[in-house]
Amino acid sequence: MKVGDLVRYPDAPVRTWEDEDPLSNGIIVGLDPEDDPIVFFFGKNDAKPYYACDIETLSKVKND
């Protein structure tokens, strides 16, 4: 997983934007000291680290 990858939390229930705390798709904005992704989930307004095994990559950043 790299910064810029689009990810999702596969165990999260499907929620709408009107829900209080949506957790669905997000983007990796950094890595913590253990190389786990720090994810900004759209609709949450903050970024937190998550275990890499709990996150599914939807789209990877290309290196040119």
Residue pairs with C-beta under 8 A, 6 or more apart in sequence:
1 7
1 28
1 31
1 37
1 52
1 55
1 57
2 28
2 60
2 61
3 28
3 29
3 30
3 31
3 61
4 27
4 28
4 61
5 27
5 28
5 37
5 57
5 58
5 59
5 60
5 61
6 25
6 26
6 27
6 57
6 58
6 59
7 25
7 26
7 27
7 28
7 37
7 39
7 55
7 56
7 57
7 58
8 24
8 25
8 26
8 55
8 56
8 58
9 23
9 24
9 26
9 39
9 41
9 50
9 54
9 55
9 56
10 56
11 54
12 23
12 24
14 24
15 21
15 22
15 23
15 24
16 22
17 43
21 43
21 44
22 41
22 42
22 43
22 44
23 41
23 43
23 44
24 41
24 42
24 43
25 41
25 42
25 58
26 39
26 40
26 41
26 42
26 44
27 39
27 40
27 42
28 37
28 38
28 39
29 38
29 39
29 40
29 47
30 37
30 38
30 47
31 37
31 38
32 38
32 49
35 52
36 49
36 50
36 51
36 52
37 49
37 50
37 52
37 55
38 47
38 48
38 49
38 50
39 47
39 48
39 49
39 50
39 55
40 46
40 47
